[in-house]
Amino acid sequence: MLKSFRQTSCCLARLASVPKISLRRLAGRPALRFGRLIPFPLVAMVLFDADSALGQQPIPTTFNGAIVVNNEVKTVAELSPDNPFANASTLPLRAPAFNVIRTEHYQPAFMAGMKQQLEEMDAIASRSDAPSFENTIVAIEKSGAMINRSRQVFSNMTSAHTNKDLQNIQTEMAPLLAAHSDNILLNQQLFERVEKLYKSRDSRGLTGEQQEVLRRHYEDFVRAGARLSEADQNRIRSLNEQLSTLQTKFEDNLLAVTKERSVVVDDVALLDGMSEADIAAATETAKERGHEGKYVLEITNTTRVPILTSLNNRELRERVWKASAHRAVGQDGGIDNRPLILEIALLRAERAKLLGFANHSAYKLQNQMAKTPAAARKMLTDLVPGVVARVQQEATDLRTMMKELGADHELAPWDWEYYAEKVRQTRFEVDEAAVKPYFELDSVLTNGVFFTMNKLFGITFRERKDLPVYHPEVRVFDVLDGDGSQIGLFYIDFFKRDSKRGGAWMSSFVDQSSLLNEKPVIVNVLNNPRPADGEPALISFDNVTTMFHEMGHAVHGLFSDVTYPSVSGTATPRDFVEFPSTFEEDWCVQPAILSNYARHHKTGEPIPKELLDKVIRASKFNQGFDTLEYMAAAILDLEWHTLTADEIPEDIEAFEAATLKKYGVDISAVPPRYRTAYFAHIWGGGYSSSYYAYLWSEVLAADAFAFMQSSGGATIDNGARFRSEVLSRGSSRDPMTSYQAFRGQEPTVDALLIRRGLK
């Protein structure tokens, strides 16, 4: 998943609801991935505690670069020169100075940074000379240096290593940060200059990238409400402020509910089937949380919980599954996200109508590859009959296995993965416990992920210990091109912890831009289980695939080679941004690559060919289940966001059930990957109406991978072409143009069906 202050990939980011502005200095990156899927060019990745009454706060506006609330100028103190955000970092490539950054530095930097950018925007808007690309668009692109560098670090910290103090800052700053983008996007003088340039764009001799940058800025202003009446603009401001607060509250709730819904087990005998390493980890987690002598089983960000594949005790499986599937609905007086969700859906629908769109989905998809909700929904529903047929076939296989093992109960959702693992072991003779010893985390990183990047792109990763990090487990690498020159910096944060959000994502601390003379500083954040003290970090094959996926996002940011920051790296349409990351996944099962990193952590022996072949064949197993649970969630997303304000239901569970039945995906044993109450991508992240994007991007990825395989596979020449035509371009040109320049034609779905084992 992508996550960052711009287009975060594969991840979950904290984004305000405000429309994305191409002022990357102001905007947030898209969030790219949760778990295996998913981080989004949006704005203000901020969260808060939001217990205050919504809609009661005054609407901030701007006046000559000052921050004004209720017609009173809000005092902004001069930023101390000792504040690490006062100036650009002096570390290599402007990497964050985590050794001196403290919690108390963020809020003053935000306030001073907003004031600075508003003054810069006022200066652009009030110029007396005619607008030019240089004095207007380039000036906008250069604005907001302080707010950008402080928010990029802050947004990463609040996702990867948060605490109550950081959340309190989010609470206080969220309304101002949400209003800050409105103060720019609804600045009429500024819009008039941009509009004049846009209307005369064809006569100005602009390059292709300049044309795209101008178009994106113009559309950002229009989509934010620049053409609305003053009254409607004030309502838009209020809606954006309320939405940013609600979404932040939702995200904070998810962080808390994961711990709230963890399952405490008293008797180790109930953990029969779990590996010794997993039991040791459950013991340590229990100790950390004050349950000495017990065991804590944690739920994940998705409905499914990996531990269900091995737990032999059916009652405990049911307990764990229900803890996951029924979270955030106020069960036993716990956290309840339903009121937040209904309010978010209502306010989004109202905002879309004000902006001239039929619904929120129509608004969100206008500037994506799909263009319309109908196109996105058709892609999903066209696959439903074939996928459901495969699920029914898989269910028959599971029931046969259940009968053979003497089980006389119905196939329930907490049974699916348990018996699927039994079928997998029987059919492919692959035991996850037998495979994990060959997937030691550092070997996967060095001999797998980095090895593949070298084969494809000729780049190397050289670890360095001299740069400060935000957590002791974070590692940093120089990324070097084939000629030895430095491309950027790469940070990686491997392990799950209570201060980290679920899922996996890519973010950036610095985005590439030749205009700003900046090279990329990228971070991948994962949630691999931390091994017990003294034990090796052995990971599942699913987590192996996630590491390759996130590196796909990372090189998308690292290889960016554009002039203007607003179109840099992963700042692409959401239904394109998952393409490079999904493309990289398939390399992890290529025999020449897999055999290089899949080595026994004790003996160093490569994984036996017979076991390797089984792993590769087994990777296509259970794809009906995998595809249907994803599609059900994507359909739910679109259905929620094609509602008008007067269609918002009162009963979330009833609406969810009716939607799944309406589209023929209501199979009780295969629930949606995310149910409404904890669907982080769409209520807190930047994927509202866009969860379909993973499958849309997968069409591109599967087609591109099949094409590269037919053209020689992992060669430097193939990698150079992919880097040049896709990874380096950002949004400097239309994404389909980039794809066709690499592939020579538009994609077909054939390779996708093969990739998922559906053809």
Secondary structure, DSSP 8 states (H G I E B T S, - for coil): -B-SSSB-BBS----BSS---S-TTTB------STT----B-B--------S-TT-S--EEEETTEEEETTEEE------TTSTTSS---SGGG---TTT--GGGHHHHHHHHHHHHHHHHHHHHT--S---IIIIIIHHHH--HHHHHHHHHHHHHHHHS--HHHHHHHHHHHHHHHHHHHHHHT-HHHHHHHHHHHHTGGGTT--HHHHHHHHHHHHHHHHHTTTS-HHHHHHHHHHHHHHHHHHHHHHHHHHHHHHHT-EEES-GGGGTTS-HHHHHHHHHHHHHTT-TTSEEE---SSSS-GGGGT---HHHHHHHHHHHHTTTB-GGG--B-HHHHHHHHHHHHHHHHHTT-SSHHHHHHTTSSS-SHHHHHHHHHHHHHHHHHHHHHHHHHHHHHHHHTT--S---HHHHHHHHHHHHHHHH---HHHHGGG-BHHHIIIIIIIHHHHHHH--EEEEESSS--SSTT-EEEEEE-TTS-EEEEEEEEEE--TTS-SS-EEEEEE--BTTTTB--EEEEEEEE----TTS--B--HHHHHHHHHHHHHHHHHHT---S-GGGSTT-S-HHHHHHHHHHHHGGGG-HHHHHHH-B-TTT--B--HHHHHHHHHHTTTTHHHHHHHHHHHHHHHHHHHT--GGG--S-HHHHHHHHHHHTT---TTS--SS-GGG-HHHHTSS-TTTTTHHHHHHHHHHHHHHHHHHTTSS-HHHHHHHIIIIITTTTSS-HHHHHHHHHSS---SHHHHHHTT--
